């Protein structure tokens, strides 16, 4: 197997003799001791794409978060290929305190209360934090020698389980398909750590209902609750390094105006790509609405993504599936304008004439609507809170409802407003900026359960959504 090593500091030097796989290169920003590794090329991160490898092993504990962010968000590496050195070297090196904290974080954002430990993981790996916070029961099934003290309840056989659990933790010995099918009836979510030595042969017991997730450099198996296909479109107007994930797809907004990028175009099928200079990312939104038929759809930007609750990069499929067990729509964390209203903030961003014309016609449109819609319009534009950036992930049905409401309003504005050539280029996009705020106007009228997530802004040196 071919691997890349990131970092040749003290940790790597201590464990270099434990590595049996082929090292194709070493990535290190600052390398003063290259002579020791003359047989292996030491490269800078930007050269990584020139090499073929199966995994990247990060030999750094202190900077793992920063490095993994750089690999996924800036270098386009598949997060499932990024391993923490403790995980790569095997169970004798696992940091079980870290694993306990990861599972705790996972449980916290999924409102987990009841855990069924299948195979004694919590006791064997000393994941004490879980037993301190959650109700943890044990099923030891095959192994009669498991330490049982400290569990709330102990089952010897599956048939003895008398309730539904929020989460099952499974030891590797129970990964046979027939057992997974039996266990899935006991909980909505099943999580199991896959030792790297076993992961190499994962196809021998791979089940279509589960996939692989990365929790801070450790690979886990996660049982899917359903087979809904998730597609999140990364809207862009220029070339960039896309996310390496099957659930993310770049889409070129306004491709009819500049048809050179090799991404999904928004000028195929039913489209309004020619309006991109006026409507911004809404031309991509329109294309998604009319042409994409996935069960769950999302819109992100080429440098704005929803931040994971566990990792320090974008959310993955398994997180979205977990969120949708409780929520109907994921949106960007609400933005509060303290000194000025939402309308006043927008007025400062564009020229006076562009704002006043658009606001006048928008008010006229809402005057023809019902009282609830008029109240929602005033509530948002005279208020101080909005969900920014037109970012969301939701069910296709909800997306259809929103777009059915939004685009008739936008088309009326386009009919009534003449874009003055004297306006600056930013102000010419004023309808698109109003559209961004109309997203909040629509949401406040709905009764859907909303999950807010921080925006992860790529390329500004702030990897944690700050």
C-alpha positions as CSV (number, residue, x, y, z in Angstrom):
1,X,0.0,0.0,0.0
2,X,1.2,3.5,-0.9
3,X,1.1,6.2,1.8
4,X,2.1,9.8,2.2
5,X,3.6,10.9,5.5
6,X,2.8,14.5,6.7
7,X,5.4,15.8,9.2
8,X,8.8,14.4,10.1
9,X,9.1,15.7,13.6
10,X,9.7,13.7,16.8
11,X,6.6,11.5,16.5
12,X,7.5,10.3,13.1
13,X,11.1,9.6,14.1
14,X,10.0,7.6,17.1
15,X,7.7,5.3,15.1
16,X,9.3,5.2,11.6
17,X,10.4,1.6,12.1
18,X,6.8,0.6,12.6
19,X,5.8,1.6,9.1
20,X,5.7,-1.3,6.6
21,X,3.9,0.3,3.8
22,X,5.6,2.1,0.9
23,X,6.1,5.8,1.6
24,X,5.8,7.6,-1.7
25,X,6.7,11.1,-0.3
26,X,6.9,13.1,2.9
27,X,5.1,16.4,3.2
28,X,6.6,19.0,5.5
29,X,6.5,22.7,5.4
30,X,9.8,23.1,7.2
31,X,12.3,20.3,6.9
32,X,15.8,20.9,8.2
33,X,16.9,17.2,8.4
34,X,16.4,16.0,4.8
35,X,19.6,14.0,4.7
36,X,18.0,11.3,6.9
37,X,15.3,10.8,4.3
38,X,17.3,11.0,1.1
39,X,15.5,7.9,-0.3
40,X,12.1,9.6,0.1
41,X,11.4,12.9,-1.5
42,X,10.3,15.7,0.9
43,X,7.8,18.0,-0.8
44,X,5.7,21.1,0.0
45,X,1.9,20.6,0.3
46,X,1.1,22.2,-3.1
47,X,3.0,19.4,-4.8
48,X,0.9,16.6,-3.3
49,X,-1.4,16.3,-6.3
50,X,1.5,15.1,-8.4
51,X,1.7,11.8,-6.4
52,X,-0.4,8.7,-6.3
53,X,-1.2,7.3,-2.9
54,X,-4.0,5.5,-0.9
55,X,-3.7,7.3,2.4
56,X,-2.1,10.3,4.1
57,X,-0.8,9.7,7.7
58,X,-0.5,12.8,9.8
59,X,2.4,12.5,12.3
60,X,1.3,15.4,14.4
61,X,-1.0,15.5,17.4
62,X,-0.9,19.2,18.1
63,X,-1.7,20.4,14.5
64,X,-3.9,17.6,13.2
65,X,-7.0,19.9,12.9
66,X,-5.1,22.5,10.9
67,X,-3.5,20.0,8.7
68,X,-6.6,18.0,7.9
69,X,-8.5,21.3,7.2
70,X,-5.7,22.2,4.7
71,X,-5.8,18.8,3.0
72,X,-9.6,18.7,2.6
73,X,-10.6,22.3,2.0
74,X,-7.6,23.7,0.2
75,X,-5.9,20.7,-1.5
76,X,-9.0,18.7,-2.4
77,X,-8.1,15.5,-0.6
78,X,-10.8,12.9,0.2
79,X,-11.2,13.1,4.0
80,X,-11.5,9.3,4.2
81,X,-7.9,9.1,3.1
82,X,-6.6,11.2,6.0
83,X,-5.4,9.2,9.0
84,X,-4.1,10.1,12.4
85,X,-0.8,8.3,13.2
86,X,-2.2,6.6,16.3
87,X,-5.0,5.0,14.2
88,X,-2.6,4.0,11.4
89,X,-0.2,2.2,13.8
90,X,-2.9,0.1,15.3
91,X,-5.0,-0.4,18.5
92,X,-1.9,-0.5,20.7
93,X,-1.4,3.2,19.9
94,X,-5.0,4.5,20.0
95,X,-5.7,7.5,22.0
96,X,-8.9,6.4,23.6
97,X,-9.4,9.6,25.4
98,X,-9.7,11.3,22.0
99,X,-12.0,8.5,20.8
100,X,-14.2,9.0,23.9
101,X,-14.4,12.8,23.2
102,X,-15.2,12.2,19.6
103,X,-18.1,9.8,20.4
104,X,-19.3,12.2,23.1
105,X,-19.4,15.1,20.5
106,X,-21.2,12.8,18.1
107,X,-23.7,11.9,20.8
108,X,-24.2,15.5,21.9
109,X,-25.3,16.8,18.6
110,X,-27.6,13.8,18.0
111,X,-29.3,14.1,21.4
112,X,-28.2,10.6,22.3
113,X,-29.3,9.4,25.7
114,X,-29.2,5.6,25.6
115,X,-26.2,3.6,24.2
116,X,-26.0,-0.1,23.7
117,X,-22.4,-1.3,23.8
118,X,-22.1,-4.5,21.8
119,X,-18.9,-6.3,22.7
120,X,-17.7,-4.3,25.7
121,X,-16.0,-1.4,23.9
122,X,-16.7,1.2,26.6
123,X,-15.2,-0.9,29.4
124,X,-12.4,-2.4,27.3
125,X,-11.2,0.9,25.9
126,X,-11.9,2.8,29.1
127,X,-14.3,5.3,27.5
128,X,-15.3,6.5,30.9
129,X,-16.7,9.8,29.7
130,X,-19.5,8.0,28.0
131,X,-20.6,6.1,31.1
132,X,-20.4,9.3,33.2
133,X,-22.9,11.1,30.9
134,X,-25.1,8.6,29.1
135,X,-27.0,5.5,30.1
136,X,-24.8,2.7,28.7
137,X,-26.0,-0.9,28.5
138,X,-23.9,-3.9,27.5
139,X,-24.6,-6.8,25.2
140,X,-21.8,-9.3,25.3
141,X,-23.5,-12.0,23.2
142,X,-20.5,-14.1,22.1
143,X,-17.7,-13.2,24.5
144,X,-18.5,-14.5,28.0
145,X,-15.4,-13.0,29.6
146,X,-16.2,-9.3,29.1
147,X,-15.9,-7.0,32.2
148,X,-19.5,-6.1,33.0
149,X,-19.1,-3.8,36.1
150,X,-20.4,-0.3,35.7
151,X,-23.0,-0.9,33.0
152,X,-26.6,0.0,33.8
153,X,-27.9,-3.2,32.3
154,X,-26.3,-6.3,30.9
155,X,-27.7,-8.5,28.2
156,X,-26.2,-11.9,27.4
157,X,-28.3,-12.5,24.2
158,X,-29.9,-10.3,21.6
159,X,-33.3,-11.7,22.5
160,X,-33.1,-10.1,26.0
161,X,-33.0,-6.5,24.6
162,X,-36.1,-4.9,25.8
163,X,-35.9,-1.3,24.4
164,X,-34.9,0.9,21.5
165,X,-31.5,2.7,21.8
166,X,-30.3,6.0,20.4
167,X,-26.9,4.6,19.4
168,X,-25.2,1.2,19.1
169,X,-21.4,0.9,19.5
170,X,-20.1,-2.3,17.9
171,X,-16.8,-4.1,18.3
172,X,-15.3,-5.4,15.1
173,X,-16.0,-9.1,15.9
174,X,-19.7,-8.5,15.3
175,X,-19.4,-7.0,11.8
176,X,-20.8,-10.0,10.0
177,X,-23.8,-9.0,7.8
178,X,-26.3,-11.2,9.5
179,X,-25.5,-9.7,12.9
180,X,-25.7,-6.1,11.5
181,X,-29.1,-6.8,10.1
182,X,-30.2,-8.1,13.5
183,X,-28.7,-5.1,15.4
184,X,-30.2,-2.4,13.2
185,X,-33.6,-3.1,14.6
186,X,-32.4,-1.9,18.1
187,X,-31.3,1.6,17.2
188,X,-31.6,4.4,14.6
189,X,-27.8,4.8,14.5
190,X,-24.9,2.3,14.6
191,X,-21.3,3.3,14.9
192,X,-18.2,1.0,14.9
193,X,-14.5,1.7,14.7
194,X,-12.7,-0.1,12.0
195,X,-9.1,-1.0,12.9
196,X,-6.8,0.0,10.0
197,X,-5.5,-3.5,9.6
198,X,-9.1,-4.7,9.0
199,X,-10.0,-1.7,6.9
200,X,-7.7,-2.9,4.2
201,X,-10.0,-5.9,3.7
202,X,-13.2,-4.0,4.3
203,X,-14.9,-5.3,1.1
204,X,-15.1,-8.7,2.7
205,X,-17.9,-7.5,5.0
206,X,-19.1,-4.3,3.4
207,X,-22.8,-3.8,3.5
208,X,-24.7,-1.4,1.2
209,X,-26.4,0.1,4.2
210,X,-23.3,1.5,5.9
211,X,-20.5,3.7,4.8
212,X,-17.1,4.9,6.1
213,X,-16.8,8.2,8.1
214,X,-13.7,10.0,9.4
215,X,-13.8,11.2,13.0
216,X,-10.6,13.3,13.5
217,X,-8.4,10.7,11.8
218,X,-10.1,7.5,12.9
219,X,-12.2,5.6,10.4
220,X,-15.6,4.5,11.7
221,X,-18.4,2.5,10.0
222,X,-21.8,4.2,10.1
223,X,-25.1,2.5,9.4
224,X,-27.3,4.5,7.1
225,X,-30.9,4.9,8.2
226,X,-32.1,5.2,4.6
227,X,-30.7,5.3,1.1
228,X,-31.6,8.9,0.3
229,X,-29.2,10.4,-2.1
230,X,-27.7,13.7,-1.0
231,X,-26.2,16.2,-3.4
232,X,-24.8,19.5,-2.4
233,X,-23.9,21.9,-5.2
234,X,-20.8,24.1,-4.8
235,X,-21.8,27.3,-6.7
236,X,-18.9,29.0,-8.4
237,X,-18.1,31.5,-11.1
238,X,-14.5,30.6,-11.5
239,X,-12.1,27.7,-11.3
240,X,-11.3,26.3,-7.8
241,X,-10.4,23.1,-6.1
242,X,-13.7,21.2,-5.5
243,X,-14.4,19.1,-2.4
244,X,-13.4,15.5,-3.0
245,X,-16.7,13.9,-1.9
246,X,-19.4,12.1,-3.9
247,X,-22.1,14.2,-2.2
248,X,-20.6,17.5,-3.4
249,X,-20.8,18.7,-7.0
250,X,-19.5,22.0,-8.4
251,X,-21.9,24.0,-10.5
252,X,-20.9,27.0,-12.7
253,X,-23.4,29.8,-12.2
254,X,-23.8,32.0,-15.3
255,X,-22.1,29.4,-17.5
256,X,-23.9,30.7,-20.6
257,X,-21.9,33.9,-20.2
258,X,-18.5,32.3,-19.7
259,X,-18.7,28.7,-20.8
260,X,-15.1,27.6,-20.1
261,X,-15.2,25.8,-16.7
262,X,-15.6,22.0,-16.7
263,X,-18.2,21.9,-14.0
264,X,-21.9,21.2,-14.0
265,X,-23.4,24.0,-16.1
266,X,-26.5,26.0,-15.3
267,X,-27.4,26.6,-18.9
268,X,-28.6,23.1,-19.7
269,X,-32.3,22.1,-19.7
270,X,-34.7,24.5,-18.0
271,X,-32.5,27.5,-17.0
272,X,-32.1,31.2,-16.5
273,X,-28.3,31.3,-16.8
274,X,-28.4,34.5,-18.8
275,X,-29.7,36.4,-15.7
276,X,-26.6,35.6,-13.6
277,X,-25.2,39.1,-13.6
278,X,-28.4,40.2,-12.0
279,X,-29.4,37.3,-9.8
280,X,-26.0,35.9,-8.6
281,X,-26.2,32.3,-7.3
282,X,-30.0,32.2,-7.9
283,X,-29.4,31.1,-11.5
284,X,-27.7,28.0,-10.0
285,X,-30.6,27.6,-7.5
286,X,-33.1,27.8,-10.4
287,X,-31.2,25.1,-12.3
288,X,-31.1,22.8,-9.2
289,X,-34.8,23.3,-8.7
290,X,-35.7,22.5,-12.3
291,X,-33.2,19.8,-13.1
292,X,-31.8,18.0,-10.0
293,X,-33.9,15.2,-8.7
294,X,-32.1,14.0,-5.6
295,X,-34.0,13.3,-2.3
296,X,-31.9,15.9,-0.4
297,X,-30.4,18.9,-2.1
298,X,-28.1,21.7,-0.9
299,X,-26.4,24.9,-2.1
300,X,-23.0,25.9,-0.8
301,X,-20.4,28.2,-2.4
302,X,-16.9,27.5,-3.8
303,X,-15.5,29.0,-0.6
304,X,-18.3,28.8,1.9
305,X,-19.4,25.4,3.3
306,X,-21.3,24.2,6.4
307,X,-18.8,23.3,9.1
308,X,-18.8,19.8,10.6
309,X,-19.8,19.4,14.3
310,X,-17.0,16.9,14.8
311,X,-14.3,17.6,12.3
312,X,-12.7,20.9,11.2
313,X,-13.9,20.8,7.6
314,X,-17.2,20.5,5.8
315,X,-20.0,18.2,6.9
316,X,-20.2,14.7,5.5
317,X,-23.1,12.6,4.4
318,X,-23.4,10.8,7.8
319,X,-23.8,14.1,9.6
320,X,-26.5,15.3,7.3
321,X,-28.4,12.0,7.7
322,X,-28.2,12.5,11.5
323,X,-29.4,16.1,11.3
324,X,-32.4,15.1,9.2
325,X,-33.6,12.7,11.9
326,X,-34.4,15.8,13.9
327,X,-34.6,18.7,11.4
328,X,-36.1,19.6,8.1
329,X,-33.6,22.2,6.8
330,X,-30.0,23.2,7.5
331,X,-29.2,26.9,7.1
332,X,-26.2,29.1,7.7
333,X,-25.9,30.4,11.3
334,X,-28.1,33.5,11.6
335,X,-26.4,36.9,11.1
336,X,-27.3,39.8,13.4
337,X,-26.9,43.4,12.3
338,X,-26.6,45.2,15.6
339,X,-26.6,48.9,14.8
340,X,-28.7,48.8,11.6
341,X,-31.7,46.9,10.3
342,X,-31.4,44.3,7.5
343,X,-32.7,46.9,5.0
344,X,-30.3,49.6,6.2
345,X,-27.3,47.2,6.0
346,X,-28.2,46.4,2.4
347,X,-28.7,50.1,1.6
348,X,-25.1,50.8,2.6
349,X,-23.8,48.1,0.3
350,X,-25.3,49.4,-3.0
351,X,-26.0,52.7,-4.6
352,X,-28.9,54.7,-3.4
353,X,-31.0,54.5,-6.6
354,X,-30.6,50.8,-6.9
355,X,-31.7,50.2,-3.4
356,X,-34.7,52.6,-3.4
357,X,-36.1,51.3,-6.7
358,X,-35.8,47.7,-5.7
359,X,-37.3,48.3,-2.3
360,X,-40.2,50.2,-3.7
361,X,-41.2,47.5,-6.2
362,X,-40.7,44.8,-3.6
363,X,-43.0,46.6,-1.2
364,X,-45.6,46.9,-4.1
365,X,-45.4,43.1,-4.7
366,X,-45.9,42.3,-1.0
367,X,-48.8,44.7,-0.8
368,X,-50.7,42.3,-3.1
369,X,-50.0,39.4,-0.8
370,X,-51.7,38.2,2.3
371,X,-51.2,39.6,5.8
372,X,-48.9,36.9,7.0
373,X,-46.5,37.4,4.1
374,X,-46.5,41.2,4.5
375,X,-45.8,40.8,8.2
376,X,-42.9,38.4,7.5
377,X,-41.5,40.9,4.9
378,X,-41.5,43.8,7.4
379,X,-40.3,41.6,10.2
380,X,-37.1,40.7,8.4
381,X,-36.3,43.9,6.6
382,X,-37.1,46.1,9.6
383,X,-35.4,43.6,11.9
384,X,-31.8,42.7,12.6
385,X,-31.5,38.9,11.9
386,X,-31.2,36.9,8.6
387,X,-29.9,33.6,7.4
388,X,-27.1,34.6,5.0
389,X,-25.6,33.5,1.7
390,X,-28.6,31.6,0.3
391,X,-27.0,28.4,1.8
392,X,-29.1,25.4,2.7
393,X,-29.5,21.7,2.7
394,X,-33.1,20.3,2.6
395,X,-35.5,17.9,1.1
396,X,-36.5,18.3,-2.6
397,X,-40.1,18.9,-1.6
398,X,-39.1,21.9,0.7
399,X,-36.8,23.3,-2.0
400,X,-39.7,23.1,-4.5
401,X,-41.9,25.0,-2.1
402,X,-39.4,27.8,-1.6
403,X,-38.5,28.2,-5.3
404,X,-42.2,28.2,-6.2
405,X,-42.6,31.2,-3.9
406,X,-39.3,33.0,-4.6
407,X,-38.9,33.1,-8.4
408,X,-42.2,34.7,-9.3
409,X,-41.2,37.6,-7.0
410,X,-37.7,37.8,-8.7
411,X,-39.2,37.7,-12.2
412,X,-41.6,40.6,-11.3
413,X,-38.7,42.6,-10.0
414,X,-36.7,42.0,-13.2
415,X,-39.7,43.1,-15.3
416,X,-40.2,46.3,-13.3
417,X,-36.6,47.5,-12.6
418,X,-34.3,48.8,-15.3
419,X,-30.6,48.3,-14.4
420,X,-28.9,51.6,-15.0
421,X,-25.5,51.3,-16.8
422,X,-24.3,54.1,-14.6
423,X,-24.6,51.9,-11.5
424,X,-21.4,50.1,-10.3
425,X,-21.2,46.4,-11.0
426,X,-22.1,45.5,-7.4
427,X,-25.2,47.6,-7.4
428,X,-26.3,46.0,-10.7
429,X,-26.7,42.8,-8.7
430,X,-29.1,44.4,-6.3
431,X,-32.0,42.0,-7.0
432,X,-29.8,39.1,-6.2
433,X,-28.9,40.7,-2.8
434,X,-32.6,41.2,-2.0
435,X,-33.2,37.5,-3.0
436,X,-30.7,36.5,-0.4
437,X,-32.7,38.2,2.3
438,X,-36.0,36.9,0.9
439,X,-34.8,33.4,1.9
440,X,-35.3,34.5,5.6
441,X,-38.7,36.1,4.8
442,X,-39.9,32.7,3.5
443,X,-38.4,30.7,6.3
444,X,-40.0,32.7,9.1
445,X,-43.4,31.9,7.6
446,X,-42.8,28.1,7.8
447,X,-43.0,25.6,10.6
448,X,-40.1,23.6,9.6
449,X,-37.5,22.6,12.1
450,X,-34.3,24.6,11.3
451,X,-30.7,23.5,12.1
452,X,-28.2,26.4,12.0
453,X,-24.6,25.6,11.3
454,X,-21.5,27.9,11.2
455,X,-20.1,28.8,7.8
456,X,-16.6,27.5,7.0
457,X,-14.9,30.2,4.9
458,X,-12.2,28.8,2.8
459,X,-9.1,30.8,1.8
460,X,-9.1,33.4,4.5
461,X,-6.8,31.6,7.0
462,X,-9.7,30.9,9.4
463,X,-10.4,27.2,9.2
464,X,-12.9,27.1,12.1
465,X,-15.7,29.2,10.8
466,X,-14.5,32.3,12.7
